[in-house]
Amino acid sequence: MGSVDLQREDPVGETKYELDWADLATLDISQFDVPGGKKKLADQLNKAIHEIGFFYIANVGLTPEQVDRQFAIGRKILELPEEEKLKYRAALEDGSYNGYRPLGSIEILPGLYDNVEFYNVFKFVDKYTREHPAIVRQYFAEIETFHRFIHENIAFKLLQLIAIILELREDALTNHHLYKDDSESFLRYMRYRNRSSSENSKFQELYLRGHTDFGSLTFVFSQPIAGLQVKTPDGNWKYVKPHPGSIVVNTADCLQFWTNGYLQSSIHRVVVPPEDQRHVDRFGLLYFARPTDSMNLETMESPLLRRLGLKNDDKKDDQPPLEVGEWIRSRIKKNWTRSPADNDQTISVGGYQAKIFHQ
């Protein structure tokens, strides 16, 4: 394949409208290794998770050029002809996101299908090897370097901070997120197609319904088009403001299960961008950190959780612990079998529950 221009393209700048922005904390990850830095960051993180479940991280060790190139690679992938992308479709019906997820895969309202497509690149280990488009193969080594750095140099730091919050050994969570182990952590290149005003009205101004993520932590790289919203504890939706150079992070289901609700899985959605941005497609770059497939979802043994009286009382003695891999596959499969009338129902697997969509 010939040379490809990897210039990031942001067709519009940040919105001129003053939206109802969420007040999110920023954690300076460069302080992680300074004396007392971990404890200070753990306290900030604990406060941020309990206040809203979304926060920014800054000074993570990636250059703007590295991030921009990944945005450019993602755009090149998602602008390929549909028939080419479909050659790499993920086995969604089997509960796997490894590969391409086509536009319009989910009926989010009766007769109305979503406007999002994405291409997922799973961890660079033998189990997840698969065919990829030429543009991915051309930049495979660069994607792998980026992929591993997020996992082992960014996600690991936050997982150590969470272990500190729970008064555990610092490696208590990272040991269940080792890159070499079977776990479906992945990098996602994402694209929301813009719609007409009449279509946006039919879709109730939504791109993606309120939901929680399945794994441990989700990392959302900054781009200028607004639309991501987080649900506050008082039930209001607030916009997440783009912060160039920072990464937005949210907590996910596994942390909620492991802590029996002490750390909540944050609810979020994507809505139609403001008037000055809604005429263009919205591209995203995300990383989903997920635990080892064989890790169970029982409440962790933690001095803090013991003092708070948080126990896994819902587990039946004759019921084997639910493993992470089964939970995630079940959640993905549910997306492809449910009816729009099921929006407010919960998915239940092995005694563990989550709402499919949130209003």
Contacts in CASP RR format, 6 or more apart in sequence:
PFRMAT RR
TARGET T0000
AUTHOR 0000-0000-0000
METHOD contacts of the structure
MODEL  1
MGSVDLQREDPVGETKYELDWADLATLDISQFDVPGGKKKLADQLNKAIH
EIGFFYIANVGLTPEQVDRQFAIGRKILELPEEEKLKYRAALEDGSYNGY
RPLGSIEILPGLYDNVEFYNVFKFVDKYTREHPAIVRQYFAEIETFHRFI
HENIAFKLLQLIAIILELREDALTNHHLYKDDSESFLRYMRYRNRSSSEN
SKFQELYLRGHTDFGSLTFVFSQPIAGLQVKTPDGNWKYVKPHPGSIVVN
TADCLQFWTNGYLQSSIHRVVVPPEDQRHVDRFGLLYFARPTDSMNLETM
ESPLLRRLGLKNDDKKDDQPPLEVGEWIRSRIKKNWTRSPADNDQTISVG
GYQAKIFHQ
1 134 0 8 1.000
1 135 0 8 1.000
1 137 0 8 1.000
1 138 0 8 1.000
2 138 0 8 1.000
4 76 0 8 1.000
4 135 0 8 1.000
4 138 0 8 1.000
5 72 0 8 1.000
6 68 0 8 1.000
6 69 0 8 1.000
6 72 0 8 1.000
6 73 0 8 1.000
6 76 0 8 1.000
6 139 0 8 1.000
7 68 0 8 1.000
7 72 0 8 1.000
8 68 0 8 1.000
8 69 0 8 1.000
8 71 0 8 1.000
8 72 0 8 1.000
8 75 0 8 1.000
9 72 0 8 1.000
9 75 0 8 1.000
10 223 0 8 1.000
10 224 0 8 1.000
11 280 0 8 1.000
12 224 0 8 1.000
12 225 0 8 1.000
12 276 0 8 1.000
12 277 0 8 1.000
12 280 0 8 1.000
13 224 0 8 1.000
13 225 0 8 1.000
13 277 0 8 1.000
14 224 0 8 1.000
14 226 0 8 1.000
14 242 0 8 1.000
15 224 0 8 1.000
15 225 0 8 1.000
15 226 0 8 1.000
15 273 0 8 1.000
15 274 0 8 1.000
15 276 0 8 1.000
15 277 0 8 1.000
16 276 0 8 1.000
17 274 0 8 1.000
17 275 0 8 1.000
17 276 0 8 1.000
19 226 0 8 1.000
19 239 0 8 1.000
19 241 0 8 1.000
19 274 0 8 1.000
20 238 0 8 1.000
20 239 0 8 1.000
21 238 0 8 1.000
21 239 0 8 1.000
21 240 0 8 1.000
21 241 0 8 1.000
22 52 0 8 1.000
22 54 0 8 1.000
22 229 0 8 1.000
22 230 0 8 1.000
22 232 0 8 1.000
22 238 0 8 1.000
22 239 0 8 1.000
22 240 0 8 1.000
22 241 0 8 1.000
24 48 0 8 1.000
24 52 0 8 1.000
24 54 0 8 1.000
24 55 0 8 1.000
24 56 0 8 1.000
24 240 0 8 1.000
24 241 0 8 1.000
24 248 0 8 1.000
25 44 0 8 1.000
25 47 0 8 1.000
25 48 0 8 1.000
25 51 0 8 1.000
25 55 0 8 1.000
25 56 0 8 1.000
26 55 0 8 1.000
26 56 0 8 1.000
26 57 0 8 1.000
26 58 0 8 1.000
26 243 0 8 1.000
26 246 0 8 1.000
27 41 0 8 1.000
27 44 0 8 1.000
27 45 0 8 1.000
27 48 0 8 1.000
27 55 0 8 1.000
27 56 0 8 1.000
27 57 0 8 1.000
27 58 0 8 1.000
28 41 0 8 1.000
28 58 0 8 1.000
28 59 0 8 1.000
29 41 0 8 1.000
29 57 0 8 1.000
29 58 0 8 1.000
29 59 0 8 1.000
29 60 0 8 1.000
29 61 0 8 1.000
29 154 0 8 1.000
29 157 0 8 1.000
30 58 0 8 1.000
30 59 0 8 1.000
31 37 0 8 1.000
31 40 0 8 1.000
31 41 0 8 1.000
32 38 0 8 1.000
32 41 0 8 1.000
32 157 0 8 1.000
38 160 0 8 1.000
38 161 0 8 1.000
38 164 0 8 1.000
38 170 0 8 1.000
39 164 0 8 1.000
41 161 0 8 1.000
42 161 0 8 1.000
42 162 0 8 1.000
42 164 0 8 1.000
42 165 0 8 1.000
45 55 0 8 1.000
45 158 0 8 1.000
45 161 0 8 1.000
45 162 0 8 1.000
45 165 0 8 1.000
46 165 0 8 1.000
48 54 0 8 1.000
48 55 0 8 1.000
49 55 0 8 1.000
49 251 0 8 1.000
49 263 0 8 1.000
49 264 0 8 1.000
50 263 0 8 1.000
50 264 0 8 1.000
51 233 0 8 1.000
52 230 0 8 1.000
52 232 0 8 1.000
52 233 0 8 1.000
52 266 0 8 1.000
53 230 0 8 1.000
53 250 0 8 1.000
53 251 0 8 1.000
53 264 0 8 1.000
53 266 0 8 1.000
54 230 0 8 1.000
54 240 0 8 1.000
54 248 0 8 1.000
54 249 0 8 1.000
54 250 0 8 1.000
54 266 0 8 1.000
54 268 0 8 1.000
55 248 0 8 1.000
55 249 0 8 1.000
56 243 0 8 1.000
56 246 0 8 1.000
56 247 0 8 1.000
56 248 0 8 1.000
56 249 0 8 1.000
57 154 0 8 1.000
57 158 0 8 1.000
57 246 0 8 1.000
57 247 0 8 1.000
57 249 0 8 1.000
58 243 0 8 1.000
58 245 0 8 1.000
58 246 0 8 1.000
58 247 0 8 1.000
60 153 0 8 1.000
60 154 0 8 1.000
60 247 0 8 1.000
61 149 0 8 1.000
61 153 0 8 1.000
61 154 0 8 1.000
62 146 0 8 1.000
62 149 0 8 1.000
64 244 0 8 1.000
64 245 0 8 1.000
66 146 0 8 1.000
67 221 0 8 1.000
67 245 0 8 1.000
67 285 0 8 1.000
69 139 0 8 1.000
69 142 0 8 1.000
70 143 0 8 1.000
70 146 0 8 1.000
70 187 0 8 1.000
70 189 0 8 1.000
70 221 0 8 1.000
70 285 0 8 1.000
71 221 0 8 1.000
71 223 0 8 1.000
71 283 0 8 1.000
71 284 0 8 1.000
71 285 0 8 1.000
73 135 0 8 1.000
73 136 0 8 1.000
73 139 0 8 1.000
73 142 0 8 1.000
73 143 0 8 1.000
73 189 0 8 1.000
74 119 0 8 1.000
74 189 0 8 1.000
74 283 0 8 1.000
74 285 0 8 1.000
75 189 0 8 1.000
75 191 0 8 1.000
75 283 0 8 1.000
76 135 0 8 1.000
77 85 0 8 1.000
77 119 0 8 1.000
77 133 0 8 1.000
77 135 0 8 1.000
77 136 0 8 1.000
77 189 0 8 1.000
78 85 0 8 1.000
78 117 0 8 1.000
78 118 0 8 1.000
78 119 0 8 1.000
78 189 0 8 1.000
78 190 0 8 1.000
78 191 0 8 1.000
78 283 0 8 1.000
80 133 0 8 1.000
80 135 0 8 1.000
82 102 0 8 1.000
82 103 0 8 1.000
84 133 0 8 1.000
85 100 0 8 1.000
85 102 0 8 1.000
85 117 0 8 1.000
85 119 0 8 1.000
85 133 0 8 1.000
86 100 0 8 1.000
86 102 0 8 1.000
87 131 0 8 1.000
87 133 0 8 1.000
88 99 0 8 1.000
88 100 0 8 1.000
88 119 0 8 1.000
88 130 0 8 1.000
88 131 0 8 1.000
88 132 0 8 1.000
88 133 0 8 1.000
89 99 0 8 1.000
89 100 0 8 1.000
89 101 0 8 1.000
89 102 0 8 1.000
90 96 0 8 1.000
90 97 0 8 1.000
90 98 0 8 1.000
90 99 0 8 1.000
90 100 0 8 1.000
90 101 0 8 1.000
90 120 0 8 1.000
91 98 0 8 1.000
92 101 0 8 1.000
92 105 0 8 1.000
92 332 0 8 1.000
92 335 0 8 1.000
92 336 0 8 1.000
93 333 0 8 1.000
93 336 0 8 1.000
94 329 0 8 1.000
94 333 0 8 1.000
95 328 0 8 1.000
95 329 0 8 1.000
95 330 0 8 1.000
95 332 0 8 1.000
95 333 0 8 1.000
95 336 0 8 1.000
96 184 0 8 1.000
96 329 0 8 1.000
96 332 0 8 1.000
97 120 0 8 1.000
97 122 0 8 1.000
97 184 0 8 1.000
97 186 0 8 1.000
97 332 0 8 1.000
98 120 0 8 1.000
98 122 0 8 1.000
98 128 0 8 1.000
98 130 0 8 1.000
98 184 0 8 1.000
98 186 0 8 1.000
99 119 0 8 1.000
99 120 0 8 1.000
99 121 0 8 1.000
99 122 0 8 1.000
99 130 0 8 1.000
99 132 0 8 1.000
100 117 0 8 1.000
100 118 0 8 1.000
100 119 0 8 1.000
100 120 0 8 1.000
101 117 0 8 1.000
101 118 0 8 1.000
101 119 0 8 1.000
101 120 0 8 1.000
102 117 0 8 1.000
103 114 0 8 1.000
103 115 0 8 1.000
103 116 0 8 1.000
103 117 0 8 1.000
103 193 0 8 1.000
104 113 0 8 1.000
104 114 0 8 1.000
104 115 0 8 1.000
104 116 0 8 1.000
104 117 0 8 1.000
105 113 0 8 1.000
105 114 0 8 1.000
105 335 0 8 1.000
105 336 0 8 1.000
106 113 0 8 1.000
106 114 0 8 1.000
106 335 0 8 1.000
106 336 0 8 1.000
107 113 0 8 1.000
107 339 0 8 1.000
107 340 0 8 1.000
108 114 0 8 1.000
108 203 0 8 1.000
108 206 0 8 1.000
108 208 0 8 1.000
108 209 0 8 1.000
108 340 0 8 1.000
109 202 0 8 1.000
109 203 0 8 1.000
109 204 0 8 1.000
109 340 0 8 1.000
110 340 0 8 1.000
110 341 0 8 1.000
111 340 0 8 1.000
112 202 0 8 1.000
112 203 0 8 1.000
112 340 0 8 1.000
114 207 0 8 1.000
114 208 0 8 1.000
115 192 0 8 1.000
115 193 0 8 1.000
115 194 0 8 1.000
115 195 0 8 1.000
115 203 0 8 1.000
115 207 0 8 1.000
116 190 0 8 1.000
116 191 0 8 1.000
116 192 0 8 1.000
116 193 0 8 1.000
116 207 0 8 1.000
116 208 0 8 1.000
117 190 0 8 1.000
117 191 0 8 1.000
117 193 0 8 1.000
118 188 0 8 1.000
118 189 0 8 1.000
118 190 0 8 1.000
118 191 0 8 1.000
119 136 0 8 1.000
119 188 0 8 1.000
119 189 0 8 1.000
120 186 0 8 1.000
120 187 0 8 1.000
120 188 0 8 1.000
120 189 0 8 1.000
121 132 0 8 1.000
121 136 0 8 1.000
121 143 0 8 1.000
121 147 0 8 1.000
121 186 0 8 1.000
121 187 0 8 1.000
121 188 0 8 1.000
121 189 0 8 1.000
122 128 0 8 1.000
122 130 0 8 1.000
122 184 0 8 1.000
122 185 0 8 1.000
122 186 0 8 1.000
123 147 0 8 1.000
123 151 0 8 1.000
123 179 0 8 1.000
123 183 0 8 1.000
123 184 0 8 1.000
123 185 0 8 1.000
123 186 0 8 1.000
124 144 0 8 1.000
124 147 0 8 1.000
124 148 0 8 1.000
125 179 0 8 1.000
125 180 0 8 1.000
125 182 0 8 1.000
127 182 0 8 1.000
128 184 0 8 1.000
132 140 0 8 1.000
136 143 0 8 1.000
143 187 0 8 1.000
146 187 0 8 1.000
147 187 0 8 1.000
147 287 0 8 1.000
148 179 0 8 1.000
150 187 0 8 1.000
150 219 0 8 1.000
150 287 0 8 1.000
150 289 0 8 1.000
151 177 0 8 1.000
151 179 0 8 1.000
151 185 0 8 1.000
151 287 0 8 1.000
151 289 0 8 1.000
152 179 0 8 1.000
154 219 0 8 1.000
154 247 0 8 1.000
155 177 0 8 1.000
155 185 0 8 1.000
155 216 0 8 1.000
155 217 0 8 1.000
155 219 0 8 1.000
155 287 0 8 1.000
155 289 0 8 1.000
156 174 0 8 1.000
156 177 0 8 1.000
158 217 0 8 1.000
158 249 0 8 1.000
159 173 0 8 1.000
159 174 0 8 1.000
159 177 0 8 1.000
159 216 0 8 1.000
159 217 0 8 1.000
159 289 0 8 1.000
160 170 0 8 1.000
160 171 0 8 1.000
160 173 0 8 1.000
160 174 0 8 1.000
162 173 0 8 1.000
162 255 0 8 1.000
162 263 0 8 1.000
163 169 0 8 1.000
163 170 0 8 1.000
163 171 0 8 1.000
163 172 0 8 1.000
163 173 0 8 1.000
163 174 0 8 1.000
164 170 0 8 1.000
165 263 0 8 1.000
165 304 0 8 1.000
166 172 0 8 1.000
166 259 0 8 1.000
166 300 0 8 1.000
166 302 0 8 1.000
166 303 0 8 1.000
166 304 0 8 1.000
166 305 0 8 1.000
167 302 0 8 1.000
167 303 0 8 1.000
167 304 0 8 1.000
168 300 0 8 1.000
168 302 0 8 1.000
168 303 0 8 1.000
172 300 0 8 1.000
173 216 0 8 1.000
176 291 0 8 1.000
176 292 0 8 1.000
176 295 0 8 1.000
177 183 0 8 1.000
177 185 0 8 1.000
177 216 0 8 1.000
177 289 0 8 1.000
177 290 0 8 1.000
177 291 0 8 1.000
177 292 0 8 1.000
178 292 0 8 1.000
179 185 0 8 1.000
181 292 0 8 1.000
181 293 0 8 1.000
182 292 0 8 1.000
182 293 0 8 1.000
182 294 0 8 1.000
183 290 0 8 1.000
183 291 0 8 1.000
183 292 0 8 1.000
183 293 0 8 1.000
183 324 0 8 1.000
184 290 0 8 1.000
184 293 0 8 1.000
184 325 0 8 1.000
184 328 0 8 1.000
185 287 0 8 1.000
185 288 0 8 1.000
185 289 0 8 1.000
185 290 0 8 1.000
186 287 0 8 1.000
186 288 0 8 1.000
186 290 0 8 1.000
187 285 0 8 1.000
187 286 0 8 1.000
187 287 0 8 1.000
188 284 0 8 1.000
188 285 0 8 1.000
188 286 0 8 1.000
188 287 0 8 1.000
188 288 0 8 1.000
189 283 0 8 1.000
189 284 0 8 1.000
189 285 0 8 1.000
190 283 0 8 1.000
190 284 0 8 1.000
190 285 0 8 1.000
190 286 0 8 1.000
191 281 0 8 1.000
191 282 0 8 1.000
191 283 0 8 1.000
191 284 0 8 1.000
192 207 0 8 1.000
192 208 0 8 1.000
192 270 0 8 1.000
192 281 0 8 1.000
192 282 0 8 1.000
192 283 0 8 1.000
193 281 0 8 1.000
194 278 0 8 1.000
194 279 0 8 1.000
194 280 0 8 1.000
194 281 0 8 1.000
194 282 0 8 1.000
195 203 0 8 1.000
195 272 0 8 1.000
200 272 0 8 1.000
200 278 0 8 1.000
203 272 0 8 1.000
205 271 0 8 1.000
205 272 0 8 1.000
206 269 0 8 1.000
206 270 0 8 1.000
206 271 0 8 1.000
206 272 0 8 1.000
207 227 0 8 1.000
207 269 0 8 1.000
207 270 0 8 1.000
207 271 0 8 1.000
207 272 0 8 1.000
207 282 0 8 1.000
208 269 0 8 1.000
208 270 0 8 1.000
209 269 0 8 1.000
209 343 0 8 1.000
209 357 0 8 1.000
209 358 0 8 1.000
210 231 0 8 1.000
210 267 0 8 1.000
210 268 0 8 1.000
210 269 0 8 1.000
210 357 0 8 1.000
210 358 0 8 1.000
210 359 0 8 1.000
211 267 0 8 1.000
211 268 0 8 1.000
211 269 0 8 1.000
211 355 0 8 1.000
211 356 0 8 1.000
211 357 0 8 1.000
211 358 0 8 1.000
212 252 0 8 1.000
212 253 0 8 1.000
212 256 0 8 1.000
212 265 0 8 1.000
212 266 0 8 1.000
212 267 0 8 1.000
212 268 0 8 1.000
212 354 0 8 1.000
212 355 0 8 1.000
212 358 0 8 1.000
213 250 0 8 1.000
213 252 0 8 1.000
213 253 0 8 1.000
213 265 0 8 1.000
213 288 0 8 1.000
214 252 0 8 1.000
214 253 0 8 1.000
214 254 0 8 1.000
214 288 0 8 1.000
214 290 0 8 1.000
214 327 0 8 1.000
214 328 0 8 1.000
214 331 0 8 1.000
214 332 0 8 1.000
215 252 0 8 1.000
215 253 0 8 1.000
215 254 0 8 1.000
215 255 0 8 1.000
215 288 0 8 1.000
215 289 0 8 1.000
215 290 0 8 1.000
215 291 0 8 1.000
215 324 0 8 1.000
215 328 0 8 1.000
216 251 0 8 1.000
216 252 0 8 1.000
216 254 0 8 1.000
216 255 0 8 1.000
216 289 0 8 1.000
216 290 0 8 1.000
216 291 0 8 1.000
217 249 0 8 1.000
217 250 0 8 1.000
217 251 0 8 1.000
217 252 0 8 1.000
217 255 0 8 1.000
217 288 0 8 1.000
217 289 0 8 1.000
218 249 0 8 1.000
218 250 0 8 1.000
218 252 0 8 1.000
218 286 0 8 1.000
218 287 0 8 1.000
218 288 0 8 1.000
218 289 0 8 1.000
219 247 0 8 1.000
219 248 0 8 1.000
219 249 0 8 1.000
219 286 0 8 1.000
219 287 0 8 1.000
219 288 0 8 1.000
219 289 0 8 1.000
220 228 0 8 1.000
220 240 0 8 1.000
220 247 0 8 1.000
220 248 0 8 1.000
220 249 0 8 1.000
220 250 0 8 1.000
220 284 0 8 1.000
220 285 0 8 1.000
220 286 0 8 1.000
221 247 0 8 1.000
221 248 0 8 1.000
221 284 0 8 1.000
221 285 0 8 1.000
221 286 0 8 1.000
222 242 0 8 1.000
222 243 0 8 1.000
222 244 0 8 1.000
222 245 0 8 1.000
222 246 0 8 1.000
222 247 0 8 1.000
222 248 0 8 1.000
223 242 0 8 1.000
223 282 0 8 1.000
223 283 0 8 1.000
223 284 0 8 1.000
223 285 0 8 1.000
224 242 0 8 1.000
224 277 0 8 1.000
225 242 0 8 1.000
225 273 0 8 1.000
225 277 0 8 1.000
225 280 0 8 1.000
225 282 0 8 1.000
226 239 0 8 1.000
226 241 0 8 1.000
226 242 0 8 1.000
226 273 0 8 1.000
226 274 0 8 1.000
226 277 0 8 1.000
227 239 0 8 1.000
227 240 0 8 1.000
227 270 0 8 1.000
227 271 0 8 1.000
227 272 0 8 1.000
227 273 0 8 1.000
227 282 0 8 1.000
228 239 0 8 1.000
228 240 0 8 1.000
228 248 0 8 1.000
228 268 0 8 1.000
228 269 0 8 1.000
228 270 0 8 1.000
229 237 0 8 1.000
229 238 0 8 1.000
229 239 0 8 1.000
229 240 0 8 1.000
229 268 0 8 1.000
229 269 0 8 1.000
229 270 0 8 1.000
229 271 0 8 1.000
230 237 0 8 1.000
230 238 0 8 1.000
230 240 0 8 1.000
230 250 0 8 1.000
230 266 0 8 1.000
230 267 0 8 1.000
230 268 0 8 1.000
231 237 0 8 1.000
231 266 0 8 1.000
231 267 0 8 1.000
231 268 0 8 1.000
231 269 0 8 1.000
231 358 0 8 1.000
232 238 0 8 1.000
237 269 0 8 1.000
237 271 0 8 1.000
240 248 0 8 1.000
240 268 0 8 1.000
250 266 0 8 1.000
250 268 0 8 1.000
251 263 0 8 1.000
251 264 0 8 1.000
251 265 0 8 1.000
251 266 0 8 1.000
252 265 0 8 1.000
252 266 0 8 1.000
252 288 0 8 1.000
253 265 0 8 1.000
253 327 0 8 1.000
253 331 0 8 1.000
253 354 0 8 1.000
254 290 0 8 1.000
254 291 0 8 1.000
254 295 0 8 1.000
254 297 0 8 1.000
254 324 0 8 1.000
254 327 0 8 1.000
255 263 0 8 1.000
255 265 0 8 1.000
256 263 0 8 1.000
256 264 0 8 1.000
256 265 0 8 1.000
257 297 0 8 1.000
257 298 0 8 1.000
257 299 0 8 1.000
257 352 0 8 1.000
258 297 0 8 1.000
258 298 0 8 1.000
258 299 0 8 1.000
258 300 0 8 1.000
259 299 0 8 1.000
259 300 0 8 1.000
259 302 0 8 1.000
259 305 0 8 1.000
259 310 0 8 1.000
260 299 0 8 1.000
260 305 0 8 1.000
260 310 0 8 1.000
260 311 0 8 1.000
260 312 0 8 1.000
261 310 0 8 1.000
262 304 0 8 1.000
262 305 0 8 1.000
262 308 0 8 1.000
262 310 0 8 1.000
265 354 0 8 1.000
267 358 0 8 1.000
269 358 0 8 1.000
270 282 0 8 1.000
272 278 0 8 1.000
273 282 0 8 1.000
290 324 0 8 1.000
290 328 0 8 1.000
291 324 0 8 1.000
292 324 0 8 1.000
293 323 0 8 1.000
293 324 0 8 1.000
293 325 0 8 1.000
293 328 0 8 1.000
294 323 0 8 1.000
294 324 0 8 1.000
294 325 0 8 1.000
295 323 0 8 1.000
295 324 0 8 1.000
296 321 0 8 1.000
296 322 0 8 1.000
296 323 0 8 1.000
296 324 0 8 1.000
297 321 0 8 1.000
297 322 0 8 1.000
297 323 0 8 1.000
297 324 0 8 1.000
297 327 0 8 1.000
297 352 0 8 1.000
298 312 0 8 1.000
298 315 0 8 1.000
298 321 0 8 1.000
299 305 0 8 1.000
299 310 0 8 1.000
299 311 0 8 1.000
299 312 0 8 1.000
305 311 0 8 1.000
314 351 0 8 1.000
315 321 0 8 1.000
315 351 0 8 1.000
316 351 0 8 1.000
319 350 0 8 1.000
319 351 0 8 1.000
322 349 0 8 1.000
322 350 0 8 1.000
322 351 0 8 1.000
322 352 0 8 1.000
326 349 0 8 1.000
327 349 0 8 1.000
327 352 0 8 1.000
330 347 0 8 1.000
330 349 0 8 1.000
331 347 0 8 1.000
331 349 0 8 1.000
331 354 0 8 1.000
334 347 0 8 1.000
334 356 0 8 1.000
335 356 0 8 1.000
338 345 0 8 1.000
338 356 0 8 1.000
342 356 0 8 1.000
343 356 0 8 1.000
343 357 0 8 1.000
344 355 0 8 1.000
344 356 0 8 1.000
344 357 0 8 1.000
344 359 0 8 1.000
345 355 0 8 1.000
345 356 0 8 1.000
346 353 0 8 1.000
346 354 0 8 1.000
346 355 0 8 1.000
346 356 0 8 1.000
347 353 0 8 1.000
347 354 0 8 1.000
347 355 0 8 1.000
347 356 0 8 1.000
END
